[in-house]
Amino acid sequence: MVLLALIRLGDDAYGVPISQEIEEHSGHDVALGSVYAALERLQDRGFVSSSVGEPTPERGGRAKKYFKITGKGMKVVQETQQTLTRLWKGLPKLQGGKA
Amino acid sequence: MKVSEPPRLATWILRVFSWHPDSEAILGDLWERYQARPNSVWYWRQTLIEIVDTLMRSGAIFRIAMWAIAGFLVSVCWGVYFTYADKAEPIPSLVYTLALLSQPVAGVITAFFPDLPVGLRVIVVANAVTYALFGFIVEAVRQHYRPLRVSR
């Protein structure tokens, strides 16, 4: 979900829009700390890279941390999508068809 | 533009007890979202989730639990000692001082509320909580003086 949110947001991906994107599409409240924890793990695995922006007054003088999906991360998203599609094909009951 | 300041205590707690390498960015994000939706309950909720998450992920929760167990055992041992100590002989002052120092709550009760009827069970629980709190402070100091992780 976090990787998909990063792809959707492009260059403007930092904590606030990422969490809002996930909240909007999942319908659940998201803890910012959990988003950062997930991003940290993804960064450790080389799926995401980060850069620090300039501090701004509307953030209490704190800088934004921007995240970007890497080529490796993009490949993993595509592979995951293919795996999920294959798994869904084997579940006609969940697709409204007959078992 | 009117700036709404989020709850100061929650921000202070986050600054001190969030050991996340991105804690400044998280604080900035929380601040930014608070400007759009000033809701103190939401801000406190985010703060508590972040603290619990940090404790779980850093493994600090287990070390704090060890402190609590130590506090529990110290009280139980003193309880056993005082139960089986020879009542005819006065307890040496050094032992008594040591017992009070290693059980701060018992020490405070003895010093300021000597007539308060407090059972061993209450002392044991209070000591476990006191030691856990101490462990929490030790962890906070430890995490703040740990070398920063270098971002890749």
gemmi code that builds the backbone of each chain (N, CA, C; Angstrom):
import gemmi

chains = {
    "A": [
        ("MET", (0.818, -1.208, 0.000), (0.000, 0.000, 0.000), (0.855, 1.262, 0.000)),
        ("VAL", (1.917, 1.239, 0.824), (2.791, 2.417, 0.912), (3.494, 2.634, -0.425)),
        ("LEU", (3.961, 1.546, -1.040), (4.646, 1.677, -2.331), (3.697, 2.210, -3.407)),
        ("LEU", (2.462, 1.740, -3.380), (1.475, 2.220, -4.362), (1.181, 3.707, -4.138)),
        ("ALA", (1.101, 4.089, -2.875), (0.861, 5.509, -2.560), (2.024, 6.358, -3.074)),
        ("LEU", (3.254, 5.844, -2.942), (4.429, 6.583, -3.431), (4.364, 6.758, -4.953)),
        ("ILE", (3.942, 5.698, -5.649), (3.847, 5.781, -7.120), (2.796, 6.825, -7.502)),
        ("ARG", (1.645, 6.782, -6.805), (0.555, 7.726, -7.125), (0.964, 9.169, -6.875)),
        ("LEU", (1.746, 9.398, -5.802), (2.090, 10.777, -5.432), (3.268, 11.348, -6.221)),
        ("GLY", (4.098, 10.492, -6.732), (5.256, 10.954, -7.507), (6.247, 11.744, -6.673)),
        ("ASP", (6.567, 12.973, -7.109), (7.607, 13.762, -6.428), (7.133, 14.409, -5.131)),
        ("ASP", (5.828, 14.405, -4.889), (5.312, 15.079, -3.697), (5.012, 14.085, -2.574)),
        ("ALA", (5.773, 13.005, -2.507), (5.484, 11.983, -1.507), (6.254, 12.211, -0.208)),
        ("TYR", (5.567, 12.733, 0.783), (6.136, 12.795, 2.147), (5.041, 12.356, 3.112)),
        ("GLY", (5.344, 12.299, 4.393), (4.438, 11.710, 5.382), (2.967, 12.050, 5.257)),
        ("VAL", (2.648, 13.358, 5.172), (1.237, 13.783, 5.181), (0.463, 13.253, 3.966)),
        ("PRO", (0.903, 13.555, 2.720), (0.129, 13.019, 1.592), (0.115, 11.500, 1.511)),
        ("ILE", (1.195, 10.866, 1.943), (1.224, 9.385, 1.901), (0.126, 8.839, 2.818)),
        ("SER", (0.083, 9.367, 4.069), (-0.917, 8.862, 5.021), (-2.332, 9.201, 4.543)),
        ("GLN", (-2.507, 10.389, 3.946), (-3.835, 10.775, 3.452), (-4.275, 9.894, 2.290)),
        ("GLU", (-3.323, 9.576, 1.432), (-3.611, 8.714, 0.281), (-4.082, 7.331, 0.767)),
        ("ILE", (-3.378, 6.802, 1.758), (-3.749, 5.476, 2.285), (-5.107, 5.559, 2.993)),
        ("GLU", (-5.305, 6.618, 3.770), (-6.582, 6.789, 4.485), (-7.745, 6.893, 3.504)),
        ("GLU", (-7.533, 7.684, 2.460), (-8.584, 7.906, 1.457), (-9.003, 6.601, 0.787)),
        ("HIS", (-8.020, 5.771, 0.472), (-8.338, 4.553, -0.272), (-8.675, 3.356, 0.611)),
        ("SER", (-8.223, 3.379, 1.857), (-8.548, 2.247, 2.737), (-9.757, 2.555, 3.619)),
        ("GLY", (-10.010, 3.836, 3.828), (-11.138, 4.227, 4.685), (-10.815, 4.132, 6.162)),
        ("HIS", (-9.541, 3.896, 6.483), (-9.141, 3.789, 7.888), (-8.181, 4.915, 8.255)),
        ("ASP", (-8.218, 5.293, 9.540), (-7.282, 6.281, 10.044), (-5.886, 5.636, 10.097)),
        ("VAL", (-4.883, 6.373, 9.670), (-3.528, 5.817, 9.628), (-2.625, 6.568, 10.613)),
        ("ALA", (-1.820, 5.824, 11.368), (-0.867, 6.466, 12.280), (0.387, 6.837, 11.493)),
        ("LEU", (0.767, 8.108, 11.595), (1.946, 8.573, 10.840), (3.206, 7.788, 11.200)),
        ("GLY", (3.338, 7.463, 12.478), (4.498, 6.696, 12.929), (4.587, 5.347, 12.235)),
        ("SER", (3.427, 4.717, 12.018), (3.403, 3.403, 11.353), (3.816, 3.539, 9.889)),
        ("VAL", (3.412, 4.658, 9.260), (3.789, 4.899, 7.864), (5.310, 5.024, 7.781)),
        ("TYR", (5.890, 5.774, 8.715), (7.348, 5.946, 8.718), (8.066, 4.630, 9.019)),
        ("ALA", (7.464, 3.819, 9.892), (8.073, 2.517, 10.206), (8.110, 1.648, 8.943)),
        ("ALA", (7.004, 1.668, 8.196), (6.945, 0.890, 6.943), (7.952, 1.436, 5.934)),
        ("LEU", (8.023, 2.772, 5.842), (8.970, 3.389, 4.897), (10.419, 3.058, 5.254)),
        ("GLU", (10.690, 3.004, 6.554), (12.048, 2.682, 7.010), (12.438, 1.262, 6.592)),
        ("ARG", (11.482, 0.342, 6.763), (11.741, -1.052, 6.359), (11.949, -1.149, 4.850)),
        ("LEU", (11.111, -0.431, 4.103), (11.225, -0.457, 2.636), (12.549, 0.160, 2.190)),
        ("GLN", (12.976, 1.176, 2.915), (14.255, 1.821, 2.583), (15.431, 0.877, 2.878)),
        ("ASP", (15.316, 0.156, 3.997), (16.358, -0.819, 4.349), (16.500, -1.893, 3.276)),
        ("ARG", (15.380, -2.220, 2.632), (15.404, -3.269, 1.602), (15.705, -2.714, 0.213)),
        ("GLY", (15.906, -1.419, 0.142), (16.291, -0.792, -1.126), (15.137, -0.505, -2.069)),
        ("PHE", (13.897, -0.561, -1.558), (12.730, -0.320, -2.407), (12.380, 1.166, -2.487)),
        ("VAL", (12.911, 1.925, -1.541), (12.551, 3.343, -1.432), (13.808, 4.156, -1.135)),
        ("SER", (13.890, 5.362, -1.707), (14.987, 6.270, -1.344), (14.365, 7.539, -0.749)),
        ("SER", (15.159, 8.278, 0.011), (14.586, 9.469, 0.653), (15.518, 10.669, 0.523)),
        ("SER", (14.921, 11.858, 0.657), (15.704, 13.095, 0.677), (14.992, 14.087, 1.597)),
        ("VAL", (15.761, 14.956, 2.206), (15.178, 15.908, 3.163), (14.991, 17.257, 2.481)),
        ("GLY", (13.795, 17.849, 2.646), (13.497, 19.160, 2.069), (13.870, 20.288, 3.013)),
        ("GLU", (13.398, 21.476, 2.689), (13.700, 22.654, 3.516), (12.674, 22.774, 4.652)),
        ("PRO", (13.095, 23.303, 5.817), (12.115, 23.525, 6.901), (11.107, 24.609, 6.499)),
        ("THR", (9.846, 24.409, 6.870), (8.813, 25.393, 6.510), (8.037, 25.814, 7.766)),
        ("PRO", (7.558, 27.084, 7.808), (6.851, 27.554, 9.013), (5.548, 26.815, 9.273)),
        ("GLU", (4.853, 26.373, 8.195), (3.574, 25.668, 8.422), (3.766, 24.289, 9.037)),
        ("ARG", (5.034, 23.890, 9.174), (5.333, 22.601, 9.830), (6.075, 22.848, 11.142)),
        ("GLY", (5.938, 24.044, 11.689), (6.620, 24.365, 12.945), (8.116, 24.448, 12.752)),
        ("GLY", (8.540, 24.816, 11.539), (9.971, 24.968, 11.251), (10.695, 23.656, 11.012)),
        ("ARG", (9.928, 22.614, 10.739), (10.564, 21.304, 10.511), (10.554, 20.938, 9.032)),
        ("ALA", (11.576, 20.195, 8.640), (11.717, 19.844, 7.213), (10.852, 18.643, 6.846)),
        ("LYS", (10.512, 18.570, 5.574), (9.779, 17.405, 5.071), (10.790, 16.341, 4.660)),
        ("LYS", (10.394, 15.100, 4.770), (11.254, 14.038, 4.257), (10.532, 13.398, 3.080)),
        ("TYR", (11.093, 13.564, 1.910), (10.465, 13.043, 0.694), (10.925, 11.616, 0.419)),
        ("PHE", (9.995, 10.819, -0.068), (10.315, 9.426, -0.391), (10.022, 9.159, -1.867)),
        ("LYS", (10.823, 8.300, -2.445), (10.668, 7.973, -3.856), (10.885, 6.477, -4.039)),
        ("ILE", (10.083, 5.867, -4.880), (10.247, 4.432, -5.124), (11.444, 4.225, -6.056)),
        ("THR", (12.234, 3.202, -5.784), (13.406, 2.916, -6.616), (13.015, 1.917, -7.728)),
        ("GLY", (13.924, 1.662, -8.620), (13.676, 0.687, -9.682), (13.393, -0.690, -9.100)),
        ("LYS", (14.133, -1.028, -8.059), (13.955, -2.320, -7.386), (12.546, -2.399, -6.768)),
        ("GLY", (12.127, -1.267, -6.163), (10.791, -1.204, -5.551), (9.704, -1.348, -6.589)),
        ("MET", (9.896, -0.705, -7.745), (8.915, -0.761, -8.835), (8.767, -2.198, -9.337)),
        ("LYS", (9.915, -2.892, -9.428), (9.902, -4.280, -9.903), (9.104, -5.163, -8.921)),
        ("VAL", (9.315, -4.914, -7.626), (8.614, -5.703, -6.597), (7.109, -5.456, -6.672)),
        ("VAL", (6.707, -4.196, -6.914), (5.275, -3.871, -7.017), (4.660, -4.627, -8.189)),
        ("GLN", (5.370, -4.621, -9.334), (4.852, -5.310, -10.519), (4.738, -6.814, -10.277)),
        ("GLU", (5.777, -7.380, -9.651), (5.755, -8.822, -9.355), (4.610, -9.162, -8.405)),
        ("THR", (4.408, -8.303, -7.398), (3.335, -8.540, -6.425), (1.974, -8.490, -7.113)),
        ("GLN", (1.822, -7.518, -8.025), (0.547, -7.389, -8.737), (0.274, -8.646, -9.562)),
        ("GLN", (1.328, -9.138, -10.243), (1.167, -10.352, -11.063), (0.803, -11.556, -10.179)),
        ("THR", (1.461, -11.665, -9.037), (1.182, -12.777, -8.118), (-0.265, -12.703, -7.628)),
        ("LEU", (-0.678, -11.485, -7.246), (-2.049, -11.311, -6.748), (-3.080, -11.631, -7.837)),
        ("THR", (-2.784, -11.206, -9.071), (-3.709, -11.479, -10.182), (-3.848, -12.986, -10.386)),
        ("ARG", (-2.701, -13.690, -10.322), (-2.739, -15.158, -10.493), (-3.550, -15.806, -9.370)),
        ("LEU", (-3.360, -15.302, -8.151), (-4.082, -15.867, -7.005), (-5.584, -15.603, -7.111)),
        ("TRP", (-5.949, -14.393, -7.570), (-7.363, -14.048, -7.720), (-8.030, -14.938, -8.762)),
        ("LYS", (-7.273, -15.270, -9.822), (-7.836, -16.100, -10.894), (-8.250, -17.472, -10.369)),
        ("GLY", (-7.602, -17.894, -9.311), (-7.917, -19.205, -8.732), (-9.052, -19.144, -7.727)),
        ("LEU", (-9.661, -17.990, -7.572), (-10.735, -17.842, -6.586), (-12.018, -17.311, -7.242)),
        ("PRO", (-12.686, -18.109, -8.058), (-13.897, -17.628, -8.748), (-15.009, -17.230, -7.784)),
        ("LYS", (-15.052, -17.857, -6.606), (-16.088, -17.549, -5.610), (-16.036, -16.074, -5.210)),
        ("LEU", (-14.805, -15.576, -5.026), (-14.630, -14.190, -4.603), (-14.819, -13.203, -5.749)),
        ("GLN", (-14.863, -13.723, -6.976), (-15.062, -12.829, -8.125), (-16.517, -12.819, -8.576)),
        ("GLY", (-17.388, -13.447, -7.801), (-18.816, -13.459, -8.105), (-19.226, -14.623, -8.987)),
        ("GLY", (-18.271, -15.455, -9.372), (-18.586, -16.604, -10.226), (-18.924, -17.833, -9.397)),
        ("LYS", (-19.113, -18.965, -10.076), (-19.419, -20.205, -9.357), (-18.150, -21.011, -9.161)),
        ("ALA", (-18.047, -21.672, -7.996), (-16.862, -22.471, -7.691), (-16.873, -23.765, -8.487)),
    ],
    "B": [
        ("MET", (-1.912, 33.813, 8.171), (-2.479, 32.494, 8.485), (-2.401, 32.222, 9.990)),
        ("LYS", (-3.524, 31.799, 10.562), (-3.556, 31.517, 11.993), (-2.901, 30.161, 12.260)),
        ("VAL", (-1.957, 30.171, 13.196), (-1.252, 28.919, 13.501), (-1.863, 28.308, 14.759)),
        ("SER", (-2.331, 27.045, 14.651), (-2.860, 26.346, 15.825), (-1.747, 25.484, 16.387)),
        ("GLU", (-1.401, 25.748, 17.630), (-0.314, 24.951, 18.212), (-0.875, 23.660, 18.807)),
        ("PRO", (-0.325, 22.523, 18.406), (-0.802, 21.258, 18.968), (-0.467, 21.150, 20.464)),
        ("PRO", (-1.094, 20.204, 21.189), (-0.817, 20.082, 22.631), (0.689, 20.006, 22.919)),
        ("ARG", (1.144, 20.956, 23.748), (2.588, 21.054, 24.016), (3.153, 19.812, 24.705)),
        ("LEU", (2.365, 19.282, 25.664), (2.854, 18.116, 26.411), (3.068, 16.925, 25.466)),
        ("ALA", (2.114, 16.716, 24.558), (2.231, 15.607, 23.606), (3.468, 15.798, 22.721)),
        ("THR", (3.691, 17.041, 22.286), (4.861, 17.319, 21.442), (6.144, 17.056, 22.224)),
        ("TRP", (6.154, 17.469, 23.496), (7.347, 17.258, 24.342), (7.600, 15.752, 24.520)),
        ("ILE", (6.521, 15.006, 24.783), (6.657, 13.549, 24.967), (7.237, 12.927, 23.693)),
        ("LEU", (6.726, 13.371, 22.548), (7.234, 12.836, 21.276), (8.709, 13.164, 21.073)),
        ("ARG", (9.074, 14.391, 21.416), (10.478, 14.810, 21.244), (11.408, 13.973, 22.108)),
        ("VAL", (10.960, 13.721, 23.341), (11.835, 13.028, 24.300), (11.810, 11.511, 24.112)),
        ("PHE", (10.616, 10.958, 23.896), (10.505, 9.500, 23.915), (10.359, 8.830, 22.551)),
        ("SER", (10.309, 9.611, 21.474), (10.271, 8.958, 20.168), (11.708, 8.857, 19.665)),
        ("TRP", (12.196, 7.628, 19.534), (13.601, 7.418, 19.149), (13.717, 7.083, 17.678)),
        ("HIS", (12.654, 7.377, 16.954), (12.648, 7.110, 15.525), (13.646, 8.049, 14.843)),
        ("PRO", (14.452, 7.547, 13.884), (15.403, 8.447, 13.210), (14.706, 9.590, 12.469)),
        ("ASP", (13.419, 9.392, 12.124), (12.673, 10.439, 11.413), (11.731, 11.198, 12.335)),
        ("SER", (12.031, 11.228, 13.632), (11.085, 11.834, 14.574), (10.810, 13.312, 14.274)),
        ("GLU", (11.816, 14.043, 13.761), (11.597, 15.459, 13.428), (10.616, 15.588, 12.261)),
        ("ALA", (10.774, 14.704, 11.263), (9.860, 14.721, 10.110), (8.449, 14.333, 10.556)),
        ("ILE", (8.364, 13.362, 11.471), (7.048, 12.943, 11.983), (6.385, 14.108, 12.725)),
        ("LEU", (7.180, 14.799, 13.563), (6.647, 15.962, 14.297), (6.156, 17.033, 13.322)),
        ("GLY", (6.921, 17.264, 12.265), (6.532, 18.239, 11.244), (5.238, 17.836, 10.546)),
        ("ASP", (5.127, 16.533, 10.230), (3.909, 16.037, 9.570), (2.700, 16.170, 10.490)),
        ("LEU", (2.898, 15.834, 11.781), (1.797, 15.939, 12.743), (1.361, 17.393, 12.875)),
        ("TRP", (2.353, 18.290, 12.910), (2.080, 19.729, 13.025), (1.262, 20.194, 11.810)),
        ("GLU", (1.718, 19.767, 10.619), (1.052, 20.179, 9.378), (-0.393, 19.681, 9.320)),
        ("ARG", (-0.595, 18.432, 9.719), (-1.952, 17.885, 9.691), (-2.825, 18.532, 10.764)),
        ("TYR", (-2.191, 18.910, 11.876), (-2.945, 19.574, 12.948), (-3.455, 20.938, 12.492)),
        ("GLN", (-2.692, 21.613, 11.625), (-3.132, 22.911, 11.111), (-4.399, 22.760, 10.271)),
        ("ALA", (-4.465, 21.669, 9.496), (-5.628, 21.430, 8.652), (-6.808, 20.893, 9.458)),
        ("ARG", (-6.511, 20.173, 10.528), (-7.573, 19.547, 11.324), (-7.175, 19.593, 12.802)),
        ("PRO", (-7.389, 20.747, 13.465), (-6.945, 20.863, 14.863), (-7.789, 20.003, 15.808)),
        ("ASN", (-7.319, 18.821, 16.057), (-8.036, 17.879, 16.917), (-7.032, 17.302, 17.920)),
        ("SER", (-7.167, 17.749, 19.178), (-6.199, 17.324, 20.208), (-6.252, 15.822, 20.468)),
        ("VAL", (-7.461, 15.244, 20.397), (-7.597, 13.793, 20.647), (-6.815, 13.023, 19.584)),
        ("TRP", (-6.959, 13.463, 18.341), (-6.224, 12.822, 17.239), (-4.719, 12.944, 17.467)),
        ("TYR", (-4.281, 14.145, 17.885), (-2.847, 14.396, 18.089), (-2.293, 13.516, 19.212)),
        ("TRP", (-3.050, 13.407, 20.321), (-2.617, 12.556, 21.435), (-2.578, 11.086, 21.027)),
        ("ARG", (-3.568, 10.698, 20.229), (-3.638, 9.301, 19.765), (-2.408, 8.969, 18.922)),
        ("GLN", (-2.081, 9.869, 18.005), (-0.897, 9.673, 17.142), (0.375, 9.600, 18.000)),
        ("THR", (0.440, 10.453, 19.024), (1.612, 10.475, 19.915), (1.765, 9.136, 20.629)),
        ("LEU", (0.669, 8.653, 21.208), (0.739, 7.397, 21.961), (1.073, 6.216, 21.052)),
        ("ILE", (0.482, 6.195, 19.854), (0.780, 5.106, 18.900), (2.268, 5.119, 18.556)),
        ("GLU", (2.801, 6.309, 18.341), (4.210, 6.438, 17.975), (5.124, 5.952, 19.108)),
        ("ILE", (4.773, 6.323, 20.356), (5.596, 5.913, 21.504), (5.564, 4.387, 21.663)),
        ("VAL", (4.363, 3.810, 21.620), (4.231, 2.349, 21.774), (4.967, 1.639, 20.631)),
        ("ASP", (4.807, 2.156, 19.410), (5.467, 1.576, 18.242), (6.992, 1.622, 18.404)),
        ("THR", (7.494, 2.765, 18.883), (8.946, 2.913, 19.088), (9.439, 1.907, 20.130)),
        ("LEU", (8.680, 1.782, 21.229), (9.081, 0.853, 22.298), (9.103, -0.584, 21.794)),
        ("MET", (8.105, -0.934, 20.975), (8.025, -2.300, 20.470), (9.158, -2.577, 19.490)),
        ("ARG", (9.358, -1.648, 18.551), (10.331, -1.897, 17.488), (11.775, -1.848, 17.968)),
        ("SER", (12.046, -1.022, 18.981), (13.424, -0.920, 19.460), (13.754, -2.040, 20.451)),
        ("GLY", (12.739, -2.796, 20.840), (12.961, -3.868, 21.818), (13.002, -3.325, 23.231)),
        ("ALA", (12.810, -2.015, 23.383), (12.884, -1.382, 24.704), (11.802, -1.909, 25.635)),
        ("ILE", (10.687, -2.313, 25.060), (9.572, -2.798, 25.877), (10.000, -4.018, 26.711)),
        ("PHE", (10.879, -4.853, 26.125), (11.335, -6.051, 26.844), (12.313, -5.676, 27.955)),
        ("ARG", (13.166, -4.684, 27.659), (14.115, -4.233, 28.694), (13.364, -3.557, 29.840)),
        ("ILE", (12.314, -2.800, 29.516), (11.511, -2.152, 30.564), (10.790, -3.223, 31.390)),
        ("ALA", (10.332, -4.269, 30.706), (9.677, -5.379, 31.417), (10.662, -6.046, 32.379)),
        ("MET", (11.945, -6.146, 31.970), (12.972, -6.727, 32.850), (13.145, -5.872, 34.115)),
        ("TRP", (13.119, -4.551, 33.923), (13.198, -3.644, 35.076), (12.013, -3.883, 36.024)),
        ("ALA", (10.826, -4.023, 35.441), (9.620, -4.231, 36.260), (9.732, -5.550, 37.032)),
        ("ILE", (10.251, -6.579, 36.364), (10.411, -7.883, 37.028), (11.427, -7.751, 38.169)),
        ("ALA", (12.502, -6.986, 37.910), (13.520, -6.777, 38.960), (12.890, -6.089, 40.174)),
        ("GLY", (12.066, -5.067, 39.917), (11.390, -4.354, 41.013), (10.478, -5.274, 41.783)),
        ("PHE", (9.782, -6.135, 41.047), (8.873, -7.102, 41.661), (9.655, -8.064, 42.568)),
        ("LEU", (10.762, -8.593, 42.029), (11.554, -9.571, 42.787), (12.202, -8.951, 44.027)),
        ("VAL", (12.677, -7.711, 43.883), (13.303, -7.021, 45.025), (12.304, -6.940, 46.174)),
        ("SER", (11.067, -6.525, 45.858), (10.044, -6.390, 46.898), (9.679, -7.738, 47.518)),
        ("VAL", (9.555, -8.754, 46.649), (9.211, -10.092, 47.155), (10.310, -10.588, 48.102)),
        ("CYS", (11.571, -10.387, 47.702), (12.697, -10.839, 48.538), (12.690, -10.122, 49.893)),
        ("TRP", (12.476, -8.809, 49.871), (12.410, -8.075, 51.139), (11.219, -8.558, 51.965)),
        ("GLY", (10.111, -8.851, 51.306), (8.924, -9.352, 52.001), (9.235, -10.655, 52.724)),
        ("VAL", (9.929, -11.543, 52.019), (10.299, -12.842, 52.598), (11.261, -12.619, 53.771)),
        ("TYR", (12.239, -11.725, 53.556), (13.233, -11.446, 54.592), (12.559, -10.929, 55.866)),
        ("PHE", (11.671, -9.929, 55.710), (11.041, -9.336, 56.899), (10.059, -10.295, 57.568)),
        ("THR", (9.484, -11.201, 56.780), (8.549, -12.182, 57.354), (9.296, -13.180, 58.240)),
        ("TYR", (10.463, -13.610, 57.733), (11.191, -14.661, 58.458), (12.305, -14.130, 59.360)),
        ("ALA", (12.506, -12.808, 59.384), (13.564, -12.245, 60.243), (13.191, -12.467, 61.706)),
        ("ASP", (14.206, -12.662, 62.521), (13.999, -12.888, 63.954), (13.376, -11.628, 64.575)),
        ("LYS", (12.122, -11.789, 65.031), (11.396, -10.624, 65.563), (11.999, -10.129, 66.882)),
        ("ALA", (12.703, -11.028, 67.589), (13.283, -10.654, 68.876), (14.472, -9.708, 68.693)),
        ("GLU", (15.147, -9.876, 67.549), (16.327, -9.045, 67.261), (15.928, -7.817, 66.448)),
        ("PRO", (16.444, -6.647, 66.755), (16.113, -5.477, 65.928), (16.794, -5.586, 64.557)),
        ("ILE", (16.105, -5.109, 63.549), (16.662, -5.166, 62.183), (17.776, -4.126, 62.076)),
        ("PRO", (18.972, -4.538, 61.634), (20.080, -3.560, 61.527), (19.678, -2.365, 60.654)),
        ("SER", (20.108, -1.180, 61.058), (19.692, 0.047, 60.351), (20.154, 0.051, 58.890)),
        ("LEU", (21.327, -0.581, 58.651), (21.831, -0.627, 57.269), (20.875, -1.426, 56.370)),
        ("VAL", (20.407, -2.563, 56.907), (19.478, -3.424, 56.154), (18.169, -2.673, 55.912)),
        ("TYR", (17.712, -1.996, 56.956), (16.457, -1.252, 56.862), (16.568, -0.146, 55.801)),
        ("THR", (17.688, 0.575, 55.824), (17.908, 1.661, 54.844), (17.962, 1.090, 53.431)),
        ("LEU", (18.656, -0.023, 53.302), (18.780, -0.675, 51.988), (17.406, -1.088, 51.456)),
        ("ALA", (16.578, -1.610, 52.360), (15.228, -2.041, 51.973), (14.409, -0.852, 51.496)),
        ("LEU", (14.534, 0.285, 52.194), (13.770, 1.477, 51.799), (14.297, 2.085, 50.511)),
        ("LEU", (15.628, 2.067, 50.363), (16.212, 2.647, 49.145), (15.864, 1.825, 47.902)),
        ("SER", (15.832, 0.494, 48.079), (15.530, -0.358, 46.922), (14.033, -0.448, 46.660)),
        ("GLN", (13.232, 0.117, 47.580), (11.777, 0.181, 47.362), (11.334, 1.621, 47.626)),
        ("PRO", (11.552, 2.512, 46.667), (11.300, 3.940, 46.906), (9.891, 4.262, 47.398)),
        ("VAL", (8.893, 3.543, 46.870), (7.515, 3.833, 47.294), (7.346, 3.502, 48.777)),
        ("ALA", (7.908, 2.358, 49.184), (7.840, 1.973, 50.597), (8.569, 3.011, 51.443)),
        ("GLY", (9.692, 3.507, 50.916), (10.467, 4.529, 51.627), (9.670, 5.803, 51.826)),
        ("VAL", (8.973, 6.229, 50.768), (8.164, 7.465, 50.851), (7.014, 7.274, 51.833)),
        ("ILE", (6.365, 6.104, 51.770), (5.234, 5.836, 52.672), (5.720, 5.832, 54.130)),
        ("THR", (6.846, 5.165, 54.369), (7.382, 5.082, 55.733), (7.758, 6.472, 56.256)),
        ("ALA", (8.332, 7.292, 55.363), (8.799, 8.607, 55.799), (7.662, 9.609, 55.991)),
        ("PHE", (6.704, 9.605, 55.070), (5.667, 10.650, 55.118), (4.287, 10.187, 55.597)),
        ("PHE", (3.972, 8.922, 55.384), (2.654, 8.426, 55.813), (2.829, 7.135, 56.632)),
        ("PRO", (3.491, 7.227, 57.790), (3.790, 5.993, 58.555), (2.554, 5.237, 59.026)),
        ("ASP", (1.409, 5.944, 59.130), (0.195, 5.269, 59.631), (-0.664, 4.669, 58.515)),
        ("LEU", (-0.246, 4.857, 57.270), (-1.032, 4.359, 56.138), (-0.940, 2.826, 56.071)),
        ("PRO", (-2.119, 2.161, 56.124), (-2.055, 0.691, 56.085), (-1.830, 0.182, 54.646)),
        ("VAL", (-0.616, -0.149, 54.318), (-0.293, -0.618, 52.966), (0.230, -2.042, 53.025)),
        ("GLY", (-0.378, -2.916, 52.237), (-0.002, -4.321, 52.251), (1.196, -4.605, 51.357)),
        ("LEU", (1.731, -5.819, 51.521), (2.898, -6.226, 50.729), (2.573, -6.224, 49.234)),
        ("ARG", (1.333, -6.641, 48.910), (0.942, -6.719, 47.501), (1.030, -5.347, 46.815)),
        ("VAL", (0.557, -4.326, 47.538), (0.587, -2.962, 46.979), (2.029, -2.509, 46.786)),
        ("ILE", (2.879, -2.810, 47.774), (4.287, -2.417, 47.696), (4.965, -3.116, 46.513)),
        ("VAL", (4.665, -4.415, 46.348), (5.278, -5.192, 45.257), (4.891, -4.597, 43.899)),
        ("VAL", (3.603, -4.305, 43.722), (3.129, -3.734, 42.449), (3.727, -2.337, 42.240)),
        ("ALA", (3.685, -1.526, 43.305), (4.213, -0.152, 43.211), (5.697, -0.174, 42.873)),
        ("ASN", (6.430, -1.126, 43.453), (7.870, -1.209, 43.177), (8.138, -1.646, 41.728)),
        ("ALA", (7.315, -2.566, 41.239), (7.466, -3.001, 39.837), (7.220, -1.816, 38.900)),
        ("VAL", (6.192, -1.024, 39.201), (5.871, 0.145, 38.371), (6.999, 1.187, 38.463)),
        ("THR", (7.504, 1.394, 39.688), (8.600, 2.369, 39.874), (9.830, 1.963, 39.071)),
        ("TYR", (10.191, 0.686, 39.140), (11.362, 0.198, 38.408), (11.131, 0.292, 36.893)),
        ("ALA", (9.889, 0.013, 36.459), (9.567, 0.109, 35.027), (9.719, 1.551, 34.552)),
        ("LEU", (9.259, 2.479, 35.390), (9.377, 3.908, 35.065), (10.844, 4.313, 34.977)),
        ("PHE", (11.623, 3.789, 35.911), (13.059, 4.059, 35.908), (13.690, 3.491, 34.628)),
        ("GLY", (13.276, 2.261, 34.285), (13.770, 1.625, 33.055), (13.419, 2.435, 31.821)),
        ("PHE", (12.228, 3.010, 31.834), (11.756, 3.838, 30.714), (12.662, 5.068, 30.567)),
        ("ILE", (13.008, 5.684, 31.697), (13.885, 6.870, 31.664), (15.286, 6.465, 31.186)),
        ("VAL", (15.777, 5.334, 31.705), (17.102, 4.842, 31.282), (17.114, 4.612, 29.773)),
        ("GLU", (16.027, 3.998, 29.252), (15.930, 3.748, 27.809), (15.921, 5.050, 27.015)),
        ("ALA", (15.173, 6.034, 27.536), (15.092, 7.329, 26.846), (16.475, 7.956, 26.747)),
        ("VAL", (17.215, 7.938, 27.852), (18.571, 8.518, 27.872), (19.473, 7.717, 26.934)),
        ("ARG", (19.379, 6.400, 27.041), (20.222, 5.501, 26.229), (20.000, 5.758, 24.740)),
        ("GLN", (18.735, 5.862, 24.339), (18.425, 6.051, 22.919), (18.884, 7.425, 22.415)),
        ("HIS", (18.815, 8.421, 23.316), (19.215, 9.763, 22.891), (20.725, 9.901, 22.718)),
        ("TYR", (21.484, 9.095, 23.457), (22.945, 9.189, 23.355), (23.548, 8.137, 22.437)),
        ("ARG", (22.669, 7.352, 21.807), (23.144, 6.331, 20.865), (23.561, 7.030, 19.583)),
        ("PRO", (24.629, 6.563, 18.920), (25.009, 7.209, 17.658), (23.879, 7.144, 16.640)),
        ("LEU", (23.668, 8.220, 15.925), (22.582, 8.273, 14.941), (22.839, 7.322, 13.782)),
        ("ARG", (21.750, 6.734, 13.281), (21.866, 5.852, 12.131), (22.036, 6.692, 10.872)),
        ("VAL", (22.954, 6.272, 10.054), (23.184, 7.046, 8.829), (22.188, 6.610, 7.755)),
        ("SER", (21.480, 7.599, 7.178), (20.489, 7.285, 6.135), (21.174, 6.880, 4.852)),
        ("ARG", (20.555, 5.907, 4.195), (21.116, 5.513, 2.896), (20.472, 6.299, 1.778)),
    ],
}
model = gemmi.Model(1)
for chain_id, residues in chains.items():
    chain = gemmi.Chain(chain_id)
    for i, (resn, *xyz) in enumerate(residues, 1):
        res = gemmi.Residue()
        res.name, res.seqid = resn, gemmi.SeqId(i, " ")
        for name, pos in zip(("N", "CA", "C"), xyz):
            atom = gemmi.Atom()
            atom.name, atom.element = name, gemmi.Element(name[0])
            atom.pos, atom.b_iso = gemmi.Position(*pos), 0.0
            res.add_atom(atom)
        chain.add_residue(res)
    model.add_chain(chain)
structure = gemmi.Structure()
structure.add_model(model)
structure.setup_entities()
